[in-house]
Amino acid sequence: MVINLRSDTQTLPTEEMLEAMRRAPLGDDVFGEDPTVNRLEEMAAARMGKESALFVASGTMGNLCALMSHTHPGDEVILEAESHTYYYEVGGFSALAGLSPRFVQGNHGIMNVDMIKKVIRPENIHFPSATLLCIENTHNRGGGTIYPPSLMDEIGQFAHKEGWKVHIDGARIFNAAVASGVKVKELVKSADSVMFCLSKGLSAPVGSVLAGDQNFIKRARKVRKMLGGGMRQAGVIAAAGIVALDTMVDRLAEDHSNARYIAEELIKIDGLEIDLNTVQTNMIYVDISALNITADRLELLLKEQGLLVSPVSPYQIRLVTNRHINSNEAHQAVIIIKEIVEKVR
Ligand SMILES: Cc1ncc(COP(=O)(O)O)c(C=O)c1O
């Protein structure tokens, strides 16, 4: 048996999803005629409390569509320094959207208004004009950290006063909502757009959704087409997304409690460092600098024992709980890590 804690993106579709995919009524979505995609988009807009929504191939595509629809080439986009959009999206914000980045150093990825104020520059002929602020909730490199709902509002209101649009990279916004005990639409109400992923903890095989007002989504639909994301009978995958929204949100709490359990057990092991404050959802970042091996080597040793983890820097590994991990497997993962660390220490 393999215990896979590499990422929640590795979750497989449920039987109900596969059945829904087989039975989904289909049409050409570029013509707006796929009833299943239309239904998913309506559901998603309602969940996000936004006027409209757009089904996209991936979180990366959703974020890029948002950036390109909110801004013009040459504008400045304000991003958290460790944000996924900056770190892991192949520089699309600059290569394709033509944006100039301005970074805010957050606390484990979480920004506040004072931090944002520090990077603002006054209007000046030399500076690009900032038009967009991006917020990542949960914050991946921050450790799966969440923004308190009131902070989301505070930042959103501040950004609007500055004349910026606000986009939320909410790849795991449902994790944030479940962990904070509030409805998603409450969390995103002060943003102009939000992207969320169906293909992570929600277990759908493919797809993300971008939501916002009608005009914004109209522009984003055209950008998506330009990026090659007009997907024809996309209902075949959207069907799984509908099941994901209907059935997979509440259970994220289980992933959070398994992550917490693993983190609390791992910090008891000499040589492993975890900032427990950051273990707020389904991720655990483990610092292994005190061991005599690299993260790549540890990954290999754990793999030999049937445990898959991700090295994320030379001396750091990441574990992500997901629906394929129950409390027994969480327990088993701890035992495997403990044995290996005791061997190499
Ligand atoms: C915070 C965040 N945003 C965006 C994405 C991009 O999603 P995708 O892999 O579907 O492009 C990810 C993927 O892990 C993510 O963690």
The ligand as an ORCA input file, in Angstrom:
! r2SCAN-3c Opt
* xyz 0 1
  C      -2.518     28.430     -4.557
  C      -2.556     27.831     -5.921
  N      -2.969     28.583     -6.940
  C      -3.037     28.104     -8.193
  C      -2.690     26.802     -8.459
  C      -2.695     26.347     -9.887
  O      -3.553     25.316    -10.142
  P      -3.279     24.315    -11.390
  O      -2.260     23.362    -10.923
  O      -4.633     23.696    -11.614
  O      -2.843     25.140    -12.543
  C      -2.256     25.973     -7.431
  C      -1.855     24.564     -7.699
  O      -1.312     23.877     -6.872
  C      -2.175     26.509     -6.112
  O      -1.728     25.782     -5.085
*
